Amino acid sequence: MEGSDFTKMGYQWAGTAYHIGAPTWYESGDGGRITVYSGRGTKEMGEDVRKTVYEKGNYKQEMFYDENGKLTRCSITILDPVTGKPERKLDRFIDENGRECYVE
């Protein structure tokens, strides 16, 4: 996805860090946030993999991609609203295109 796709979905560009491989994030008026990692960053910063992260409240969804943009793995995590620690984690589900997504 590109920034214009996120805009069509009701998200606006909200920021980026200013270093090579830094993620870019978009936010919606209802509290949702999408962060896009290009995979060109450093391992120490957790920016060395291509992924898209959607977060809203205590819900977090991560989608990982290979160099060609093919979805390779994913997860959905529900965080405990008090502790912020994972309460439930799903690593197998069907995406909106009917493709099965799972952790390898």
N, C-alpha and C positions, 0 to 999 in steps of 0.2 A: 504494500500500500504506500501511497505517497501522501504528502501533506494535504493536497487538494481533496483526496478521498476522505480524510478525517474531517475536513471542513464541511463536506457534504453530509457527514454524519452528525454535525452539530458541535464539533470540537474546534477549538482555536489554538494556534501555536502559542505555547506558554513559556518556552525557554529551552536552552541548551547550555551545557558547560562549554567552555571555550578551549578545548584541547582536542588533539587528533583522536578520532574514534568516540568522541563524547556522544551520549544519547541525546535525543530530542524528545520533548514531551508536549502533549496536547491535552487541554482540559475542556470539559463541558460545563454548562451552567448547572447541571444537576449533581456535580461533585465527582464525575468520572474522570479518570486520567489514563492516557495511553502513552507509554514510553517506548521509543523505538531505538534499538541498539543495532548498529551496522556490523558489529563484529570486528571492527578495525582498532578497537581500543586495547588496553592492557589487561592482562589476567588479574593483576593485583586490584584493579578497580572493578572487576567483574564485567568488563566491557569487551571481552574477547570472543563472544558468541553472538550470532545474529538471532535476535529475538524481539518479540513484541510483548509488552506487559500491559494488561488492563487492570486497573484497580478502582474500586468504588466501595467505600465503607470498609467492611471486613472481608470483602471478596477480592481475590487476586487470581488472575488467569495469565499463564505464561505460555507462549507459543514459540518454539525454537525452529530455526530454518537452516538448511545447508547453504553452500555457496551459490546454488542455482535458485534459491528461493523456495525450495520444496520443504514443506512441513515435515520435521523429523520426530519431534516429540512435543509433549505439552503437559500441562497440569493445571488444576483448579484447586485453590486452597481457600478454605474458610477460616479466618482468624478469630480467636476468642476475643470478644469486644473489650474485655477487661485486661487480659494479660498481653494481647497482641500475638500470642503464640498460635501455631496451627491447631485448629480444633478438629478439622476434617480435611483430608486431601484426596482428590480424585485424580487418577493418572490415566484414565481411559474413558473416552466419551466420543460422541458423534458430532462433527462440526456442522455448520449451517449448510454445507454442500453435500452432506451425507457421507463424508469420509470419516473413517474411524481414526481417532487420535489416541496415542498411547505412549507411555514411556518405554523405550527399548530396553 
